Amino acid sequence: MAATRATRPSSFSRNPSTSAAATPSIPLPGVKLGPGNAAFVSSGIPDLDRILGGGFLLGSLVMVMEDAEAPHHLLLLRNFMAQGVVHRQPLLFASPSEEPRAFLGTLPTPIAASKEERPRVPGPNQEGNEQKGLRIAWQYKKYFGEQPASQPQYRDVKQEFCNTFDLRKSIERHMLSSQNIDCVSIEKISDLAPLRERCSSFLSKLNGDNSSIGLAGRIAIRSLCAPQCGFSDWDMVSFVRSLRAMLRSSRAVAIITFPSSILPHSFSKRWQHLADTLLSVKAIPDDDKDLAKLLTGYQDMVGLLHVHKVAQISSQVPVILEAKTFSLKLHRRRSLILEKLNQAPVEGSSGTSYGTAGPCTASFKGSSIDF
């Protein structure tokens, strides 16, 4: 009598209970599958997605250390939230302000919807084809996402994974009113238990194959340890731990910004250890002549972005970055781009700089010098 033996998974196999929900078999709108069946959502910044290897990993916790001198962390937060609005993904936003919904009015609009980038007027032959069937206006195509196959007029609509946003213009109000957006104020609450329950309820709607939403969600928490909140250090650490555990089995990504300068050193290290992806932003002084001589394109920089850690969930392959520090720049004074830091040539020398300045989308030639 042959006994049936159950297959025993090895220590290197993934846990299906934690990775099944975070990595859907069918790509969700606004979700891109990467190597090893890893699922990513866009950060809202094309260069940052390429630096991180595809974007923010689904089911991970992203933490951004704020700079006390300038609110550059809001650039990352706004682009992250605006990208979710464009993809019609559910959004939970928590802020230490009295009216957190007012922050939604500062979200940037996609540049592709600007008037100056409209396509040329179609010719006579194209006008005849347009009259054969109703079609969506070109500037609204990317907002509809994936449509059912029973609607042939939407089959050719291709949604961009990551948009380029115009920081000078706010997103249209009708896009915010039709979204599943929940805003929470954490200014007048004594502990983080209500926020923990809101996050748990938000994530429970996204889990499971029979989810009524069928989309990847986004959680954005601004300045969690702000002085006006008054939370204890251990309460905040406990909240971050529980949120990270809930994200592991969910179809969502959470980003938390916090001013690390007001935290005790030991608790700041704990926060950094709990993050799956850890970033920090820093302002650049305008009158730093020594730094201006050292770096090329210093006059165009608005800040620095440092990548401390990249998420590695269900993977033992380390992520090796070409550089860890990047310059924040505004392309044409409206869109955010990231560039590798390049050392300027020494005065009196006829050689070129150690690196060629350019966005991360272009190829880099030169030695890998990380500042």
C-alpha distance (Angstrom), angle and dihedral (degrees) to the residues before:
residue distance angle dihedral
M1 . . .
A2 3.70 . .
A3 3.75 114.6 .
T4 3.74 117.3 -141.3
R5 3.76 113.0 -126.9
A6 3.75 121.5 -152.4
T7 3.77 114.7 -128.5
R8 3.74 111.0 -109.4
P9 3.81 115.3 -147.1
S10 3.76 117.8 -129.2
S11 3.77 123.9 -119.8
F12 3.80 89.5 -104.2
S13 3.82 96.3 58.3
R14 3.77 122.0 100.0
N15 3.76 122.2 -105.2
P16 3.82 104.4 -113.5
S17 3.79 93.2 -156.2
T18 3.80 92.8 61.8
S19 3.80 101.5 34.0
A20 3.80 101.4 41.0
A21 3.78 95.7 73.7
A22 3.78 95.6 37.9
T23 3.84 92.6 49.5
P24 3.81 109.5 45.1
S25 3.79 119.0 -157.5
I26 3.81 90.2 -134.9
P27 3.83 115.3 48.7
L28 3.78 111.8 -112.2
P29 3.81 121.8 -138.5
G30 3.77 108.7 -77.0
V31 3.83 92.9 15.3
K32 3.81 124.4 113.2
L33 3.79 124.9 -162.9
G34 3.79 117.0 -134.9
P35 3.82 136.7 -178.3
G36 3.78 115.1 -39.4
N37 3.83 91.5 21.0
A38 3.81 89.8 -71.7
A39 3.80 114.1 161.9
F40 3.81 121.7 -141.6
V41 3.78 136.1 -170.8
S42 3.77 120.9 -158.1
S43 3.79 122.7 -101.5
G44 3.79 90.0 -146.2
I45 3.82 91.1 -111.2
P46 3.84 114.3 91.5
D47 3.81 94.1 -154.7
L48 3.81 92.7 50.7
D49 3.80 90.9 51.4
R50 3.79 90.3 55.4
I51 3.79 92.9 46.4
L52 3.81 92.3 52.4
G53 3.79 92.9 46.8
G54 3.80 98.8 -105.1
G55 3.80 107.6 -14.0
F56 3.79 134.2 -78.7
L57 3.79 112.5 -13.8
L58 3.79 113.9 -117.9
G59 3.79 110.5 -109.7
S60 3.80 94.5 24.0
L61 3.79 135.7 118.1
V62 3.81 118.7 -125.8
M63 3.80 119.2 -162.9
V64 3.81 126.0 -170.2
M65 3.79 121.7 -163.1
E66 3.80 109.5 -140.7
D67 3.77 127.0 -137.4
A68 3.78 116.5 -124.8
E69 3.81 92.3 -146.0
A70 3.82 100.6 53.4
P71 3.83 136.1 15.5
H72 3.80 95.3 -124.9
H73 3.81 90.1 138.4
L74 3.80 87.5 73.0
L75 3.81 89.1 66.9
L76 3.80 90.3 62.1
L77 3.79 92.8 41.6
R78 3.81 95.0 50.1
N79 3.80 94.2 48.5
F80 3.81 91.3 47.1
M81 3.81 92.4 51.7
A82 3.81 94.7 41.5
Q83 3.80 91.0 53.2
G84 3.79 89.9 54.3
V85 3.81 90.9 50.2
V86 3.81 90.9 51.8
H87 3.82 90.4 51.2
R88 3.82 90.6 45.7
Q89 3.78 90.6 -122.8
P90 3.82 119.4 159.4
L91 3.80 111.6 -98.7
L92 3.80 132.6 -159.9
F93 3.80 114.0 -168.4
A94 3.82 124.2 -173.9
S95 3.79 123.4 -174.9
P96 3.83 137.4 167.4
S97 3.83 90.1 -124.1
E98 3.80 125.8 102.2
E99 3.81 93.6 -121.5
P100 3.82 108.1 33.7
R101 3.80 92.1 169.9
A102 3.81 89.2 68.1
F103 3.81 87.7 68.8
L104 3.80 89.2 66.7
G105 3.79 89.0 69.4
T106 3.82 89.5 65.8
L107 3.81 95.1 58.2
P108 3.83 111.7 118.9
T109 3.78 124.2 -117.2
P110 3.83 125.0 -123.5
I111 3.78 112.5 -94.4
A112 3.81 91.4 -137.4
A113 3.81 88.0 70.6
S114 3.80 93.0 58.2
K115 3.78 118.8 113.2
E116 3.79 94.9 -126.1
E117 3.81 91.6 62.6
R118 3.77 98.8 51.4
P119 3.83 115.7 130.2
R120 3.77 123.0 -106.9
V121 3.79 121.0 -81.8
P122 3.83 109.0 -87.9
G123 3.76 119.6 -114.0
P124 3.81 127.6 -117.6
N125 3.81 93.6 -87.8
Q126 3.78 92.0 52.8
E127 3.79 92.4 48.9
G128 3.80 89.7 57.9
N129 3.78 90.9 53.7
E130 3.79 91.5 49.4
Q131 3.79 91.4 57.1
K132 3.80 92.7 58.1
G133 3.79 92.3 74.3
L134 3.76 141.3 -0.9
R135 3.78 115.2 -92.2
I136 3.79 134.1 -175.7
A137 3.78 118.1 -104.0
W138 3.80 110.3 -98.0
Q139 3.82 95.6 -118.1
Y140 3.82 92.5 56.3
K141 3.81 99.9 44.8
K142 3.78 96.8 93.1
Y143 3.80 92.5 52.7
F144 3.81 94.8 64.3
G145 3.81 97.1 62.9
E146 3.78 119.8 -168.2
Q147 3.80 114.0 -7.0
P148 3.81 128.7 -162.1
A149 3.78 117.3 -87.2
S150 3.82 90.0 -119.0
Q151 3.81 89.0 73.6
P152 3.82 105.5 70.5
Q153 3.81 93.8 -176.7
Y154 3.85 89.8 68.5
R155 3.80 99.1 46.2
D156 3.80 94.9 94.0
V157 3.81 94.6 47.6
K158 3.82 109.5 114.2
Q159 3.78 118.4 -167.5
E160 3.77 119.1 -147.7
F161 3.79 116.2 -122.3
C162 3.81 92.0 -145.5
N163 3.79 126.2 19.7
T164 3.76 129.7 -158.8
F165 3.79 110.8 -122.3
D166 3.78 131.3 -149.5
L167 3.80 107.1 -133.1
R168 3.79 91.5 -164.5
K169 3.81 94.9 63.8
S170 3.79 129.0 56.4
I171 3.78 122.9 -129.2
E172 3.79 116.4 -97.9
R173 3.78 116.0 -90.7
H174 3.79 95.9 -130.3
M175 3.81 89.4 63.9
L176 3.80 90.9 56.0
S177 3.79 95.1 46.2
S178 3.79 93.8 53.8
Q179 3.80 95.6 48.5
N180 3.79 131.2 96.5
I181 3.82 93.4 -116.7
D182 3.79 123.5 157.0
C183 3.82 120.6 -170.8
V184 3.80 124.7 -163.5
S185 3.80 129.5 -172.0
I186 3.81 114.5 -145.0
E187 3.78 95.2 -177.5
K188 3.80 100.0 93.8
I189 3.81 101.1 34.6
S190 3.81 120.0 103.5
D191 3.81 97.3 -147.0
L192 3.79 139.4 10.4
A193 3.81 96.6 -108.4
P194 3.86 93.3 101.3
L195 3.81 91.3 49.9
R196 3.80 90.4 47.9
E197 3.80 89.9 53.7
R198 3.81 92.2 48.2
C199 3.79 90.6 51.7
S200 3.81 91.6 47.7
S201 3.80 91.8 50.1
F202 3.81 91.3 46.1
L203 3.80 93.4 51.1
S204 3.79 94.4 44.2
K205 3.81 89.5 63.3
L206 3.80 90.3 58.0
N207 3.82 99.3 47.6
G208 3.76 127.2 90.4
D209 3.77 133.4 38.3
N210 3.80 91.3 -95.3
S211 3.79 93.5 57.6
S212 3.78 112.7 148.3
I213 3.80 91.9 -145.5
G214 3.81 100.4 48.8
L215 3.81 93.7 -166.4
A216 3.78 138.5 106.3
G217 3.80 113.2 -104.6
R218 3.79 133.8 -140.7
I219 3.80 129.8 -149.2
A220 3.81 119.1 -163.8
I221 3.82 120.2 -174.6
R222 3.78 117.0 -176.9
S223 3.83 122.4 -152.2
L224 3.79 96.7 -17.8
C225 3.81 95.2 -176.0
A226 3.81 96.5 42.1
P227 3.82 114.5 152.1
Q228 3.81 93.0 -116.9
C229 3.81 91.5 60.5
G230 3.80 98.3 63.5
F231 3.81 97.3 -158.4
S232 3.78 119.3 157.6
D233 3.78 118.7 -110.8
W234 3.81 93.8 -117.4
D235 3.80 91.9 48.0
M236 3.79 90.9 55.7
V237 3.81 92.7 46.6
S238 3.80 90.1 50.0
F239 3.80 90.7 50.3
V240 3.80 92.9 50.4
R241 3.81 90.6 49.7
S242 3.80 93.8 50.1
L243 3.81 92.6 45.5
R244 3.78 91.1 50.7
A245 3.82 90.6 50.6
M246 3.81 91.9 49.7
L247 3.80 92.2 49.2
R248 3.80 92.7 56.1
S249 3.81 92.2 71.5
S250 3.81 97.6 35.0
R251 3.77 140.3 83.5
A252 3.77 95.6 -120.1
V253 3.80 144.9 89.7
A254 3.80 124.3 -141.9
I255 3.80 127.1 -157.6
I256 3.80 122.0 -166.5
T257 3.78 125.2 -172.4
F258 3.79 119.0 -161.3
P259 3.82 136.2 171.8
S260 3.78 100.7 -118.1
S261 3.82 92.5 -172.1
I262 3.83 93.0 73.2
L263 3.80 94.9 48.1
P264 3.81 122.8 88.6
H265 3.78 111.9 -101.5
S266 3.80 94.1 -113.1
F267 3.82 93.6 50.9
S268 3.79 92.0 44.6
K269 3.81 88.4 56.8
R270 3.79 90.1 49.5
W271 3.79 90.9 53.2
Q272 3.78 91.6 49.8
H273 3.80 91.1 49.2
L274 3.82 92.0 52.6
A275 3.82 93.6 53.3
D276 3.80 119.1 96.8
T277 3.80 91.8 -160.9
L278 3.81 115.9 24.2
L279 3.80 122.6 -166.8
S280 3.79 133.6 169.1
V281 3.79 132.6 -165.3
K282 3.78 128.0 -154.5
A283 3.78 133.1 -173.9
I284 3.80 122.6 -124.0
P285 3.83 118.7 -134.5
D286 3.77 114.2 -123.0
D287 3.80 95.9 -138.9
D288 3.81 100.0 48.1
K289 3.81 99.0 124.3
D290 3.79 94.4 174.5
L291 3.80 92.4 55.9
A292 3.80 90.5 44.9
K293 3.80 89.8 57.7
L294 3.79 92.2 46.8
L295 3.82 100.2 50.0
T296 3.78 130.1 50.8
G297 3.80 117.0 -128.8
Y298 3.79 92.0 19.5
Q299 3.81 92.8 147.0
D300 3.82 90.6 60.9
M301 3.82 96.4 50.5
V302 3.79 121.8 104.4
G303 3.79 96.9 -180.0
L304 3.79 148.1 -35.2
L305 3.80 130.1 -92.9
H306 3.79 119.7 -156.0
V307 3.81 122.4 -165.6
H308 3.80 108.2 -149.6
K309 3.80 100.1 168.5
V310 3.82 138.7 5.6
A311 3.81 122.7 -149.6
Q312 3.82 117.1 -101.0
I313 3.80 110.6 -178.5
S314 3.83 119.3 168.7
S315 3.79 89.7 -5.7
Q316 3.77 135.2 101.4
V317 3.80 95.7 -168.5
P318 3.82 110.3 106.9
V319 3.77 119.0 -129.5
I320 3.79 110.1 -123.0
L321 3.79 113.6 -162.4
E322 3.77 122.9 -156.2
A323 3.80 88.0 -139.3
K324 3.78 136.7 -0.9
T325 3.80 102.7 -156.0
F326 3.79 122.1 60.8
S327 3.78 134.9 175.8
L328 3.80 121.0 -117.9
K329 3.78 112.2 -135.3
L330 3.79 136.6 170.8
H331 3.79 112.3 -128.0
R332 3.81 108.1 -142.3
R333 3.80 86.1 -12.3
R334 3.79 92.7 -74.1
S335 3.84 115.2 66.7
L336 3.79 127.3 57.2
I337 3.81 118.7 -122.6
L338 3.81 134.0 172.9
E339 3.79 125.3 -138.6
K340 3.77 133.7 -176.6
L341 3.77 115.2 -108.5
N342 3.77 112.2 -104.0
Q343 3.77 127.0 -166.6
A344 3.78 116.0 -125.7
P345 3.83 118.9 -123.8
V346 3.77 117.4 -92.6
E347 3.79 115.2 -100.3
G348 3.77 112.4 -96.2
S349 3.80 94.6 20.7
S350 3.79 122.4 115.6
G351 3.78 95.5 -149.2
T352 3.77 127.9 101.4
S353 3.77 127.6 -109.0
Y354 3.77 121.1 -76.2
G355 3.78 91.5 -108.0
T356 3.76 137.3 22.2
A357 3.76 111.9 -113.0
G358 3.76 114.3 -127.0
P359 3.78 143.0 115.7
C360 3.76 121.2 -71.4
T361 3.77 89.4 -106.8
A362 3.81 90.4 70.7
S363 3.77 126.9 72.0
F364 3.80 116.0 -93.5
K365 3.77 121.3 -136.2
G366 3.73 122.7 -171.8
S367 3.75 138.9 48.2
S368 3.80 119.9 -39.1
I369 3.79 103.1 -110.6
D370 3.78 113.9 171.4
F371 3.77 120.5 -163.8
